[in-house]
Amino acid sequence: MITLYDCATAPSPRRARIFLAEKGVAHDSVQIDLRSGEQLGEAYRAINPQCTVPALRTDEGQVLTDNAAIAAYLEARYPQPPLMGVTPADKADIASWHWRAEFEGLMAIAEGLRNSSPAMAGRALPGPVNYEQIPQLAERGVARLQHFLQALDRQLEQHAFVAADQFSLADITAVVVVDFARVVKVKPSETYAHIGAWRARMQDRPSMRL
Ligand SMILES: N[C@@H](CCC(=O)N[C@@H](CS)C(=O)NCC(=O)O)C(=O)O
């Protein structure tokens, strides 16, 4: 049985959770308590030396230690329904918007949160190495997020889905961005009309309630 190492409150494992649900893949879940630092303890370090969630153990026992590997593996192993495009052009469009959602959206929120939250002092980046906060990065992160949301809103003004006119991994990560923006006091669905309408439509998918 596939095992997902998860944390119910964190955005990164939510991406894997939604992907698994959209593929209809049965799996076990193990909760890792990020608040108490379980990800840095001996037991989890032995599973994922990068000390992050999600991680996914396959039926064959291989441990995939990031969303990129998890999505690539699941798409190859369970091709239906395709979530990363089928034609070369669609694959490229989805990869491009997915990259933007990840780096301009999710990483910008992380930059904003992790460089300002007192709870994350000395933990400005996830992983086994401790990094100090840089307060100016917090401000820059929120500015970057707003620029991404403006671009996303323009895209959704003309398209029902984030990329390639089909539901995809790009929608999954963009939903996680839009929902997690609350931690830096940004409410995209209230500010951006097209994002708001798309996010409301996405809620019809049971996976989005995970
Ligand atoms: N590259 C990873 C990033 C995962 C990541 O940053 N996860 C966060 C939770 S959202 C984490 O494990 N944080 C642990 C920590 O802050 O120590 C992926 O997307 O799979």
The ligand as an SDF file (V2000), in Angstrom:
LIG
                    3D

 20 19  0  0  0  0  0  0  0  0999 V2000
   10.1040   20.6200   -2.0550 N   0  0  0  0  0  0  0  0  0  0  0  0
    9.1820   20.2380   -1.1030 C   0  0  0  0  0  0  0  0  0  0  0  0
    8.9040   21.3360   -0.0960 C   0  0  0  0  0  0  0  0  0  0  0  0
    8.1190   20.7770    1.0170 C   0  0  0  0  0  0  0  0  0  0  0  0
    8.0190   21.7070    2.1910 C   0  0  0  0  0  0  0  0  0  0  0  0
    8.5830   22.8090    2.2180 O   0  0  0  0  0  0  0  0  0  0  0  0
    7.2550   21.2580    3.1890 N   0  0  0  0  0  0  0  0  0  0  0  0
    7.0960   21.9930    4.4120 C   0  0  0  0  0  0  0  0  0  0  0  0
    5.6420   22.0180    4.8360 C   0  0  0  0  0  0  0  0  0  0  0  0
    4.6520   22.9720    3.7340 S   0  0  0  0  0  0  0  0  0  0  0  0
    7.8790   21.3010    5.5140 C   0  0  0  0  0  0  0  0  0  0  0  0
    8.0500   20.0950    5.4660 O   0  0  0  0  0  0  0  0  0  0  0  0
    8.3310   22.0570    6.4970 N   0  0  0  0  0  0  0  0  0  0  0  0
    9.1030   21.5050    7.5590 C   0  0  0  0  0  0  0  0  0  0  0  0
    9.7490   22.5810    8.3650 C   0  0  0  0  0  0  0  0  0  0  0  0
    9.3660   23.7490    8.2510 O   0  0  0  0  0  0  0  0  0  0  0  0
   10.6420   22.2450    9.1350 O   0  0  0  0  0  0  0  0  0  0  0  0
    7.9070   19.7730   -1.7950 C   0  0  0  0  0  0  0  0  0  0  0  0
    7.1670   20.5670   -2.3690 O   0  0  0  0  0  0  0  0  0  0  0  0
    7.6830   18.5920   -1.7510 O   0  0  0  0  0  0  0  0  0  0  0  0
  1  2  1  0
  2  3  1  0
  2 18  1  0
  3  4  1  0
  4  5  1  0
  5  6  2  0
  5  7  1  0
  7  8  1  0
  8  9  1  0
  8 11  1  0
  9 10  1  0
 11 12  2  0
 11 13  1  0
 13 14  1  0
 14 15  1  0
 15 16  2  0
 15 17  1  0
 18 19  2  0
 18 20  1  0
M  END
$$$$
